[in-house]
Amino acid sequence: MSHGLETGFRLDRQWFWLRGEMERTKRPALLALAQVFAEAGVPYAIIDGIALQVHQAEPRTTLDIDVAVAAYGQIPRVQLEAVGFSYTGRFSHSENWLGPEGTPVQFTDDPALAKAITRAEEIELDEVRLHVLSRVDLLHEKLRATADPARRRSKRLQDLADAQALLEATPALLAELTPTEQALLDRLPE
């Protein structure tokens, strides 16, 4: 299991404690989600903040669980509801749910992630297999998000910082960059 993921769970508890709320983490929602998807046989990949927690050693926090699926129609809705998830709505880029303990879960069916879902890496958390976006696919996704003018500037800057941190942790990933991706990174000040 990833040391970064455990750190993320500790950060979750501290976040809620600092807000004067009951301490909780995304762990129950993440475990329930993975079990439901495994039982339903639906391919998926945990992406974004939790994937970063898995792939980098530096502490990283995130308030939600982001999940890539091939199509929204594959989401095992009945099974998710049976274990405490509730549907909250669909938006232009996501289908949103609340998991156990109120954990926000955002599903995306972004076609750009379809092949990455099939390459997802498996990690174990409390004897449950999680499918997590691979490090190289996460790097490409972070750089793609950096270049998306529809995203808020603060989000794009965070995506760029995340991509740079992945490269610093695993310099061999530089060989995987396209010229366009390299150009995005070359604009960073030294």
TORTIMAR-442518 format. One record per atom (N, C-alpha, C): residue in one letter; atom name; x, y, z. Coordinates in steps of 0.1 Angstrom, whole numbers. Layout:
N
REC   type   atom      c1      c2      c3
REC      A     CA       X       Y       Z
...
! end
This chain:
190
REC   type   atom      c1      c2      c3
REC      M      N       8     -12       0
REC      M     CA       0       0       0
REC      M      C       9      12       0
REC      S      N       4      23      -6
REC      S     CA      12      35      -8
REC      S      C      13      43       5
REC      H      N      25      47       8
REC      H     CA      27      56      20
REC      H      C      20      69      18
REC      G      N      20      74       6
REC      G     CA      13      87       3
REC      G      C      -2      86       5
REC      L      N      -8      74       2
REC      L     CA     -22      72       4
REC      L      C     -25      73      19
REC      E      N     -17      66      28
REC      E     CA     -19      67      42
REC      E      C     -17      81      47
REC      T      N      -8      89      42
REC      T     CA      -6     103      46
REC      T      C     -18     111      42
REC      G      N     -24     108      30
REC      G     CA     -36     114      26
REC      G      C     -48     112      35
REC      F      N     -49     100      40
REC      F     CA     -59      97      50
REC      F      C     -57     105      63
REC      R      N     -45     106      67
REC      R     CA     -42     114      79
REC      R      C     -45     129      77
REC      L      N     -42     134      65
REC      L     CA     -45     148      62
REC      L      C     -60     150      61
REC      D      N     -68     140      57
REC      D     CA     -83     140      57
REC      D      C     -87     143      71
REC      R      N     -82     134      80
REC      R     CA     -87     136      94
REC      R      C     -83     149     100
REC      Q      N     -71     154      97
REC      Q     CA     -67     167     102
REC      Q      C     -75     178      96
REC      W      N     -79     177      84
REC      W     CA     -87     188      77
REC      W      C    -100     189      85
REC      F      N    -107     178      87
REC      F     CA    -120     179      94
REC      F      C    -118     183     108
REC      W      N    -108     179     115
REC      W     CA    -105     182     129
REC      W      C    -103     198     130
REC      L      N     -95     203     120
REC      L     CA     -93     218     120
REC      L      C    -106     226     118
REC      R      N    -115     220     111
REC      R     CA    -128     227     108
REC      R      C    -138     224     120
REC      G      N    -133     217     130
REC      G     CA    -142     214     142
REC      G      C    -153     204     139
REC      E      N    -150     195     129
REC      E     CA    -159     185     125
REC      E      C    -154     171     130
REC      M      N    -163     161     129
REC      M     CA    -159     148     132
REC      M      C    -148     144     123
REC      E      N    -137     138     128
REC      E     CA    -126     133     120
REC      E      C    -130     121     111
REC      R      N    -127     122      98
REC      R     CA    -131     111      89
REC      R      C    -121     111      78
REC      T      N    -122     101      70
REC      T     CA    -113      99      58
REC      T      C    -121      94      46
REC      K      N    -114      94      35
REC      K     CA    -120      88      23
REC      K      C    -119      73      22
REC      R      N    -112      67      31
REC      R     CA    -109      53      31
REC      R      C    -122      44      30
REC      P      N    -132      46      38
REC      P     CA    -144      38      36
REC      P      C    -150      39      23
REC      A      N    -151      51      17
REC      A     CA    -157      53       4
REC      A      C    -149      46      -7
REC      L      N    -136      48      -6
REC      L     CA    -126      42     -16
REC      L      C    -127      27     -16
REC      L      N    -127      21      -4
REC      L     CA    -128       6      -3
REC      L      C    -142       1      -8
REC      A      N    -152       8      -4
REC      A     CA    -166       4      -9
REC      A      C    -167       5     -24
REC      L      N    -162      16     -30
REC      L     CA    -162      18     -44
REC      L      C    -154       7     -51
REC      A      N    -142       4     -47
REC      A     CA    -134      -6     -53
REC      A      C    -141     -20     -53
REC      Q      N    -147     -23     -41
REC      Q     CA    -154     -36     -40
REC      Q      C    -166     -37     -49
REC      V      N    -174     -26     -50
REC      V     CA    -185     -26     -59
REC      V      C    -181     -28     -73
REC      F      N    -171     -21     -78
REC      F     CA    -166     -22     -92
REC      F      C    -161     -35     -95
REC      A      N    -153     -41     -85
REC      A     CA    -148     -55     -87
REC      A      C    -159     -65     -88
REC      E      N    -169     -64     -79
REC      E     CA    -180     -74     -80
REC      E      C    -188     -72     -93
REC      A      N    -189     -60     -98
REC      A     CA    -197     -57    -110
REC      A      C    -188     -60    -123
REC      G      N    -175     -62    -121
REC      G     CA    -167     -64    -132
REC      G      C    -165     -52    -142
REC      V      N    -166     -40    -136
REC      V     CA    -166     -28    -144
REC      V      C    -151     -22    -143
REC      P      N    -145     -20    -155
REC      P     CA    -132     -14    -155
REC      P      C    -133       1    -150
REC      Y      N    -123       5    -143
REC      Y     CA    -122      19    -138
REC      Y      C    -108      22    -135
REC      A      N    -105      35    -132
REC      A     CA     -92      39    -127
REC      A      C     -94      51    -118
REC      I      N     -88      50    -106
REC      I     CA     -88      62     -97
REC      I      C     -78      72    -103
REC      I      N     -82      84    -104
REC      I     CA     -74      94    -111
REC      I      C     -72     106    -102
REC      D      N     -65     116    -106
REC      D     CA     -63     129    -100
REC      D      C     -56     128     -86
REC      G      N     -62     134     -76
REC      G     CA     -55     136     -63
REC      G      C     -51     123     -56
REC      I      N     -60     113     -56
REC      I     CA     -57     100     -50
REC      I      C     -46      93     -58
REC      A      N     -47      94     -71
REC      A     CA     -36      88     -79
REC      A      C     -23      94     -76
REC      L      N     -23     107     -74
REC      L     CA     -10     114     -70
REC      L      C      -6     110     -56
REC      Q      N     -15     107     -47
REC      Q     CA     -11     102     -34
REC      Q      C      -4      89     -35
REC      V      N      -8      81     -45
REC      V     CA      -3      67     -47
REC      V      C      11      69     -53
REC      H      N      13      78     -63
REC      H     CA      25      78     -71
REC      H      C      36      88     -67
REC      Q      N      34      96     -57
REC      Q     CA      44     105     -52
REC      Q      C      45     104     -37
REC      A      N      58     107     -32
REC      A     CA      60     106     -18
REC      A      C      56     119     -10
REC      E      N      56     130     -17
REC      E     CA      53     142     -10
REC      E      C      38     142      -6
REC      P      N      36     148       6
REC      P     CA      22     148      10
REC      P      C      13     156       0
REC      R      N       1     150      -2
REC      R     CA      -9     156     -11
REC      R      C     -22     154      -5
REC      T      N     -31     163      -5
REC      T     CA     -44     161       0
REC      T      C     -54     164     -12
REC      T      N     -66     158     -10
REC      T     CA     -77     160     -20
REC      T      C     -90     158     -12
REC      L      N    -100     165     -16
REC      L     CA    -113     164      -8
REC      L      C    -122     153     -14
REC      D      N    -119     148     -26
REC      D     CA    -128     139     -33
REC      D      C    -121     127     -39
REC      I      N    -129     119     -44
REC      I     CA    -124     107     -52
REC      I      C    -128     109     -66
REC      D      N    -118     109     -75
REC      D     CA    -121     111     -90
REC      D      C    -119      97     -96
REC      V      N    -128      93    -105
REC      V     CA    -128      80    -111
REC      V      C    -131      81    -126
REC      A      N    -123      74    -134
REC      A     CA    -125      74    -148
REC      A      C    -132      60    -151
REC      V      N    -142      61    -159
REC      V     CA    -149      49    -164
REC      V      C    -151      51    -180
REC      A      N    -153      40    -187
REC      A     CA    -154      41    -201
REC      A      C    -167      48    -205
REC      A      N    -178      46    -198
REC      A     CA    -191      52    -201
REC      A      C    -199      53    -188
REC      Y      N    -206      63    -186
REC      Y     CA    -215      65    -175
REC      Y      C    -224      54    -173
REC      G      N    -229      48    -184
REC      G     CA    -238      37    -183
REC      G      C    -233      24    -176
REC      Q      N    -219      24    -175
REC      Q     CA    -213      12    -168
REC      Q      C    -213      14    -153
REC      I      N    -215      26    -148
REC      I     CA    -215      28    -134
REC      I      C    -225      19    -127
REC      P      N    -221      10    -117
REC      P     CA    -230       1    -111
REC      P      C    -239       9    -100
REC      R      N    -248      16    -105
REC      R     CA    -256      25     -96
REC      R      C    -263      18     -85
REC      V      N    -270       7     -88
REC      V     CA    -278       0     -77
REC      V      C    -268      -5     -67
REC      Q      N    -257     -11     -71
REC      Q     CA    -248     -16     -61
REC      Q      C    -241      -5     -52
REC      L      N    -238       6     -59
REC      L     CA    -233      18     -51
REC      L      C    -243      23     -41
REC      E      N    -255      24     -45
REC      E     CA    -266      29     -36
REC      E      C    -268      19     -24
REC      A      N    -266       6     -27
REC      A     CA    -268      -4     -17
REC      A      C    -257      -3      -6
REC      V      N    -246       2      -9
REC      V     CA    -235       4       1
REC      V      C    -233      18       6
REC      G      N    -243      26       3
REC      G     CA    -243      40      10
REC      G      C    -239      52       1
REC      F      N    -238      49     -12
REC      F     CA    -235      61     -21
REC      F      C    -248      67     -26
REC      S      N    -248      79     -29
REC      S     CA    -260      86     -34
REC      S      C    -257      95     -46
REC      Y      N    -265      94     -56
REC      Y     CA    -263     102     -68
REC      Y      C    -267     117     -65
REC      T      N    -258     126     -70
REC      T     CA    -262     140     -67
REC      T      C    -263     149     -80
REC      G      N    -260     143     -91
REC      G     CA    -262     151    -104
REC      G      C    -251     148    -114
REC      R      N    -255     152    -126
REC      R     CA    -245     151    -138
REC      R      C    -242     165    -143
REC      F      N    -230     167    -146
REC      F     CA    -225     180    -151
REC      F      C    -218     178    -164
REC      S      N    -213     188    -170
REC      S     CA    -207     187    -184
REC      S      C    -195     177    -184
REC      H      N    -188     176    -173
REC      H     CA    -176     167    -173
REC      H      C    -176     157    -163
REC      S      N    -187     156    -155
REC      S     CA    -187     146    -145
REC      S      C    -201     141    -140
REC      E      N    -201     130    -135
REC      E     CA    -213     125    -128
REC      E      C    -209     124    -113
REC      N      N    -217     131    -105
REC      N     CA    -213     133     -91
REC      N      C    -221     124     -81
REC      W      N    -215     119     -71
REC      W     CA    -221     111     -61
REC      W      C    -215     115     -47
REC      L      N    -222     111     -37
REC      L     CA    -216     112     -23
REC      L      C    -215      98     -18
REC      G      N    -203      95     -13
REC      G     CA    -200      82      -7
REC      G      C    -202      82       8
REC      P      N    -199      70      14
REC      P     CA    -199      69      29
REC      P      C    -192      81      35
REC      E      N    -198      86      46
REC      E     CA    -193      97      54
REC      E      C    -193     110      46
REC      G      N    -201     111      35
REC      G     CA    -202     123      28
REC      G      C    -190     126      18
REC      T      N    -183     116      15
REC      T     CA    -171     118       6
REC      T      C    -176     120      -9
REC      P      N    -173     132     -14
REC      P     CA    -176     135     -28
REC      P      C    -169     125     -38
REC      V      N    -176     120     -47
REC      V     CA    -171     111     -58
REC      V      C    -175     117     -71
REC      Q      N    -165     119     -80
REC      Q     CA    -168     124     -93
REC      Q      C    -163     114    -104
REC      F      N    -173     109    -112
REC      F     CA    -169     100    -123
REC      F      C    -168     108    -136
REC      T      N    -159     104    -144
REC      T     CA    -157     110    -157
REC      T      C    -157      99    -167
REC      D      N    -163     101    -179
REC      D     CA    -162      92    -190
REC      D      C    -154      98    -202
REC      D      N    -144     106    -198
REC      D     CA    -136     113    -208
REC      D      C    -130     103    -217
REC      P      N    -132     103    -230
REC      P     CA    -127      94    -240
REC      P      C    -111      94    -240
REC      A      N    -105     105    -236
REC      A     CA     -91     105    -236
REC      A      C     -85      96    -225
REC      L      N     -93      91    -216
REC      L     CA     -88      82    -205
REC      L      C     -92      67    -208
REC      A      N     -98      65    -219
REC      A     CA    -103      51    -221
REC      A      C     -92      41    -221
REC      K      N     -81      43    -229
REC      K     CA     -70      34    -229
REC      K      C     -63      33    -216
REC      A      N     -62      45    -209
REC      A     CA     -55      45    -196
REC      A      C     -62      37    -186
REC      I      N     -75      36    -187
REC      I     CA     -83      27    -178
REC      I      C     -78      13    -179
REC      T      N     -76       8    -191
REC      T     CA     -72      -6    -193
REC      T      C     -57      -8    -188
REC      R      N     -50       3    -187
REC      R     CA     -36       1    -182
REC      R      C     -35       4    -167
REC      A      N     -46       7    -160
REC      A     CA     -45      10    -146
REC      A      C     -37       0    -138
REC      E      N     -30       5    -128
REC      E     CA     -22      -3    -119
REC      E      C     -31      -8    -108
REC      E      N     -28     -19    -102
REC      E     CA     -35     -24     -91
REC      E      C     -26     -22     -78
REC      I      N     -32     -16     -68
REC      I     CA     -26     -16     -55
REC      I      C     -35     -22     -45
REC      E      N     -30     -26     -33
REC      E     CA     -39     -32     -23
REC      E      C     -40     -22     -12
REC      L      N     -53     -21      -7
REC      L     CA     -56     -13       5
REC      L      C     -65     -21      13
REC      D      N     -61     -25      25
REC      D     CA     -69     -33      34
REC      D      C     -75     -45      27
REC      E      N     -66     -52      19
REC      E     CA     -70     -64      12
REC      E      C     -80     -62       1
REC      V      N     -82     -50      -4
REC      V     CA     -90     -47     -15
REC      V      C     -81     -41     -26
REC      R      N     -83     -46     -38
REC      R     CA     -76     -42     -50
REC      R      C     -81     -29     -55
REC      L      N     -73     -18     -56
REC      L     CA     -77      -6     -62
REC      L      C     -71      -5     -76
REC      H      N     -78       0     -86
REC      H     CA     -72       3     -99
REC      H      C     -69      18    -100
REC      V      N     -57      21    -101
REC      V     CA     -52      35    -101
REC      V      C     -45      38    -114
REC      L      N     -48      50    -119
REC      L     CA     -41      54    -132
REC      L      C     -26      53    -130
REC      S      N     -19      47    -140
REC      S     CA      -5      46    -140
REC      S      C       2      59    -139
REC      R      N      14      59    -134
REC      R     CA      22      71    -133
REC      R      C      24      79    -146
REC      V      N      27      71    -156
REC      V     CA      29      78    -169
REC      V      C      15      84    -175
REC      D      N       5      76    -173
REC      D     CA      -8      81    -178
REC      D      C     -13      93    -169
REC      L      N     -10      93    -156
REC      L     CA     -13     104    -147
REC      L      C      -5     117    -152
REC      L      N       8     115    -155
REC      L     CA      16     126    -160
REC      L      C      10     132    -173
REC      H      N       6     124    -183
REC      H     CA       0     129    -195
REC      H      C     -13     136    -192
REC      E      N     -21     130    -182
REC      E     CA     -34     136    -179
REC      E      C     -32     150    -172
REC      K      N     -22     151    -164
REC      K     CA     -19     164    -157
REC      K      C     -15     174    -167
REC      L      N      -7     170    -177
REC      L     CA      -3     180    -187
REC      L      C     -14     184    -196
REC      R      N     -23     174    -199
REC      R     CA     -34     177    -208
REC      R      C     -43     187    -200
REC      A      N     -45     185    -187
REC      A     CA     -54     194    -180
REC      A      C     -47     208    -179
REC      T      N     -34     209    -178
REC      T     CA     -27     221    -178
REC      T      C     -30     230    -190
REC      A      N     -31     223    -201
REC      A     CA     -33     230    -214
REC      A      C     -48     233    -217
REC      D      N     -57     230    -208
REC      D     CA     -71     232    -211
REC      D      C     -76     246    -206
REC      P      N     -78     255    -216
REC      P     CA     -82     268    -212
REC      P      C     -95     270    -205
REC      A      N    -103     259    -206
REC      A     CA    -116     260    -199
REC      A      C    -115     258    -184
REC      R      N    -103     253    -179
REC      R     CA    -101     251    -165
REC      R      C     -96     264    -159
REC      R      N    -100     265    -146
REC      R     CA     -96     277    -139
REC      R      C     -80     278    -138
REC      R      N     -75     290    -139
REC      R     CA     -60     291    -139
REC      R      C     -54     285    -127
REC      S      N     -60     286    -115
REC      S     CA     -54     280    -103
REC      S      C     -54     265    -104
REC      K      N     -64     259    -110
REC      K     CA     -64     244    -113
REC      K      C     -53     240    -123
REC      R      N     -51     248    -133
REC      R     CA     -41     245    -143
REC      R      C     -27     246    -137
REC      L      N     -25     256    -129
REC      L     CA     -12     258    -122
REC      L      C      -9     246    -113
REC      Q      N     -19     241    -106
REC      Q     CA     -18     230     -97
REC      Q      C     -15     217    -105
REC      D      N     -21     216    -117
REC      D     CA     -19     204    -126
REC      D      C      -4     205    -131
REC      L      N       0     216    -134
REC      L     CA      14     218    -139
REC      L      C      24     214    -128
REC      A      N      21     219    -116
REC      A     CA      30     216    -104
REC      A      C      30     201    -101
REC      D      N      18     195    -103
REC      D     CA      17     180    -101
REC      D      C      25     173    -111
REC      A      N      25     177    -123
REC      A     CA      32     171    -134
REC      A      C      47     172    -131
REC      Q      N      52     184    -128
REC      Q     CA      66     186    -125
REC      Q      C      70     177    -113
REC      A      N      62     176    -103
REC      A     CA      66     168     -91
REC      A      C      67     153     -95
REC      L      N      58     148    -104
REC      L     CA      59     135    -109
REC      L      C      72     132    -116
REC      L      N      76     142    -124
REC      L     CA      89     141    -132
REC      L      C     101     142    -122
REC      E      N     100     150    -112
REC      E     CA     111     151    -103
REC      E      C     113     138     -95
REC      A      N     102     131     -92
REC      A     CA     102     119     -85
REC      A      C     107     107     -94
REC      T      N     103     108    -107
REC      T     CA     107      97    -116
REC      T      C     112     104    -129
REC      P      N     125     108    -129
REC      P     CA     130     115    -141
REC      P      C     129     107    -154
REC      A      N     128      93    -153
REC      A     CA     127      85    -166
REC      A      C     115      88    -173
REC      L      N     105      94    -167
REC      L     CA      92      98    -174
REC      L      C      94     109    -184
REC      L      N     105     116    -183
REC      L     CA     108     126    -194
REC      L      C     108     120    -208
REC      A      N     113     108    -209
REC      A     CA     113     101    -222
REC      A      C      99      99    -228
REC      E      N      89     100    -219
REC      E     CA      75      97    -223
REC      E      C      68     109    -228
REC      L      N      74     121    -227
REC      L     CA      67     134    -230
REC      L      C      67     136    -245
REC      T      N      56     142    -250
REC      T     CA      55     146    -264
REC      T      C      62     160    -265
REC      P      N      65     164    -277
REC      P     CA      71     178    -278
REC      P      C      62     189    -272
REC      T      N      49     187    -274
REC      T     CA      39     197    -268
REC      T      C      39     197    -253
REC      E      N      40     185    -247
REC      E     CA      41     184    -233
REC      E      C      54     190    -227
REC      Q      N      64     187    -234
REC      Q     CA      77     193    -230
REC      Q      C      77     208    -231
REC      A      N      71     213    -241
REC      A     CA      70     228    -242
REC      A      C      62     234    -231
REC      L      N      52     228    -226
REC      L     CA      45     233    -214
REC      L      C      54     234    -202
REC      L      N      62     224    -200
REC      L     CA      72     223    -189
REC      L      C      83     233    -191
REC      D      N      87     235    -203
REC      D     CA      98     244    -206
REC      D      C      95     259    -202
REC      R      N      82     262    -201
REC      R     CA      78     276    -198
REC      R      C      80     279    -183
REC      L      N      82     268    -175
REC      L     CA      84     270    -160
REC      L      C      97     278    -158
REC      P      N      96     288    -149
REC      P     CA     109     294    -145
REC      P      C     118     285    -138
REC      E      N     131     287    -139
REC      E     CA     141     278    -132
REC      E      C     141     282    -118
! end
